[in-house]
Amino acid sequence: MSRPEYDTIIIGAGFAGLACARKLRAAGLKVLVLEARARAGGRAHTLQHLSSPVELGAEFMHTADKDFLQIFADAGQSFADLPEAHFHFEKGKLVKKPELFEAMRAILDRFNAKLKADRSVATFLEQRSSRIDPALRPLFVQYIEGFHAADINKVSEKALARSEQGEAENLNGTEQFRPVAGYSALIERWIQEMGESSDWLLLEALVQKIEWSKGLVTVSGRPFAPVTAKSAVITVPLGILKSSNPLSQIKFDPQPAGLNEALSGLEVGHVERITFEFKERFWEKLHDEPISFIHGPAGAYFPVWWTKAPLRTPFLCAWQGGNKAREIAAWPREKQINVALKTLAKISGKTPAALKKLMVSAHFHNWDSDPYAMGAYSYVGVNGLEKSRRLAKPFGDTLLFAGEATAPDSAMATVHGAFRSGERAARQIISIL
């Protein structure tokens, strides 16, 4: 049998795949990264041709983890503090109510990370309804569906308890940031730093099958010829691993023992977002204080909006998570725009027609219908916490999985979680080889 061509083949050039490749190449290993898209970055995708970078996917940095922040400094990329200026639409005007977040936190603090029998958030709300203010319930549901992109009937109370409770790391009192030039700028810098990309990165390479035995992996697909390695790291989104989409499904031969059980513990979250460019920043006239986030009427489509604060730009992002996002994903783009502007009209006091005249452009990407994503980001389902942890361990000391779905606790569904998982997989590969 001929010797494998590579030490490791990495499938997917998102943050996890590239973080893994960086570490392995620095250790002197021969690596090949295969990416189905014509670009690297995965679900981090920045439009750079506008007056300010616009994210179509991941946008914020949800951590002050020193190692993660250091990668921006090392790449010469700036990041800015994200102002926690949240305003709620009540009785026809915007009201700053920080006590609402304290109320949300009080509900989250009742979640039990040590439940013997796990339950969904929906079941928690039913069983604890007498102790939860009825006025807070729709806002709390909006938080779970919006921030976690989760279905309250499926998301695990135990898992959310672990991710939400405890003190988050902070930098000078700030826990969240935004990359000023966008995530794609960091991706591009990484690729430049890793040398001639033709030596290690192959774009528009659709992986269809992984045949493996201990210490030997053969990866085939189109339009590339089959390639072999001693190991493989699979970093494709959870939506792909759980999908039967004939275009992007990856078949394993043999199926790794325990993989399906691990995947069954995780759910794919759904998000729809539209970033609008307007002729003027009319939202700055809605309140005396600078606005970062606007929480619109509960039950509305696209109930959450945000500016690019601390930057003053003509862009305003509309956000919808959860089951409504899945519904919206099937709509034509024009309908999505009109429905979003209808909600914004209520918030701003302008008519939808007036907003349409002020609109310069609208930018979005349908991650649900994207064959290389099949959804937004991940969350743990009921009874899925222990099952899902299996994904972070090697299969037969040959196949490894990385990506935000494999990150633990609060790092799941984040860019820094994907980054950490890629580095974790690289350390495991180095130990195995």
PyMOL commands that set and color helices and strands:
alter all, ss='L'
color gray80, all
select helices_A, chain A and resi 15-26+66-74+98-108+121-127+129-131+137-147+157-164+183-193+197-199+238-241+259-264+282-285+323-329+333-348+352-358+385-392+404-406+409-411+415-432
alter helices_A, ss='H'
color red, helices_A
select strands_A, chain A and resi 6-11+31-34+46-47+54-55+79-81+86-90+93-96+177-179+201-202+206-213+216-222+227-234+251-253+266-268+271-278+293-295+304-306+315-321+359-363+378-380+399-401
alter strands_A, ss='S'
color yellow, strands_A
deselect
rebuild
show_as cartoon
